[in-house]
């Protein structure tokens, strides 16, 4: 099965959505700096 550009776009959308959901859940727990580090770590991991 070949990976299409549409698959990549959808995958990136899902990753972005998951990251934003996590950041929303953590916004009252972590500082802005920590949220930025979380986002960097999230995208490094995925």
Secondary structure, 3 states (H helix, E strand, C coil): CCCCHHHHHHHHHHHHHHHHHHHHHHCCCCCHHHHHHHHHHHHHHC
